[in-house]
Amino acid sequence: MTPAATLILTFRKLRRFQQKKAAYLLDVLQGYLSGIENGARNVQWDKFKVQIISGYKLNDAETDTLNEAIKYSNHKIILSLKMSESKFRLAHNFFNRLESMNQRDMDMINLILSLAELDQDKLFINAPSRRALFTIAARRRNH
C-alpha cells in the first residue's frame, strides 16, 4: 500500500467516518475509495487530493503531510541515463526484489543508507560491524 493510501485511511479513521460516508463526502463510489485505501486502485492524485482536502476538511499540517505522502506514492521511478552500468544494475535488482523484502531487510538497507548520509570523512564502521553487515548480505545471497 502506498503512503498516500495509508494516510487517506488514517484520515478517515481519525474522523470516525464509515467508508460509505467518506465516499459521499469525497464524491466517489465506496468501491473506488475502498480500492484506494487497500492499494488496489491507481489514483489521479491532482484531482483526488483536492477532494480529500475539501471533503475531510484537512488543516494545513494535514495537507502538507498528504502532499508529502503523495510525493512518495509515485509509482514511477526515473533513473538517470548518466548512471553507470553497475548502478543501473543495482537499482534494477533492488526494484525487482523490493516487494518481497521483509522488515529486517528494509531496516538493514535503511541503516546502510543512513550511514552513507554521514560525513564521509568521519564515517567509520568498526570491523565487527562491517563483518556483521557482510555476513548478513552473504547469507541473504545464499538463500
C-alpha positions, 0 to 999 in steps of 0.5 A, spaced: 500 500 500 502 506 498 503 512 503 498 516 500 493 510 501 495 509 508 494 516 510 487 517 506 485 511 511 488 514 517 484 520 515 478 517 515 479 513 521 481 519 525 474 522 523 470 516 525 467 516 518 464 509 515 467 508 508 460 509 505 460 516 508 467 518 506 465 516 499 459 521 499 463 526 502 469 525 497 464 524 491 466 517 489 463 510 489 465 506 496 468 501 491 473 506 488 475 509 495 475 502 498 480 500 492 484 506 494 485 505 501 487 497 500 492 499 494 488 496 489 486 502 485 491 507 481 489 514 483 489 521 479 492 524 485 491 532 482 484 531 482 483 526 488 487 530 493 483 536 492 477 532 494 480 529 500 482 536 502 475 539 501 471 533 503 475 531 510 476 538 511 484 537 512 488 543 516 494 545 513 499 540 517 494 535 514 495 537 507 502 538 507 503 531 510 498 528 504 502 532 499 508 529 502 505 522 502 503 523 495 510 525 493 512 518 495 506 514 492 509 515 485 509 509 482 514 511 477 521 511 478 526 515 473 533 513 473 538 517 470 541 515 463 548 518 466 548 512 471 553 507 470 552 500 468 553 497 475 548 502 478 543 501 473 544 494 475 543 495 482 537 499 482 534 494 477 535 488 482 533 492 488 526 494 484 525 487 482 526 484 489 523 490 493 516 487 494 518 481 497 523 484 502 521 483 509 522 488 515 529 486 517 531 487 510 528 494 509 531 496 516 538 493 514 538 497 507 535 503 511 541 503 516 546 502 510 543 508 507 543 512 513 550 511 514 552 513 507 548 520 509 554 521 514 560 525 513 564 521 509 570 523 512 568 521 519 564 515 517 567 509 520 564 502 521 568 498 526 570 491 523 565 487 527 560 491 524 562 491 517 563 483 518 556 483 521 553 487 515 557 482 510 555 476 513 548 478 513 548 480 505 552 473 504 547 469 507 541 473 504 545 471 497 545 464 499 538 463 500 
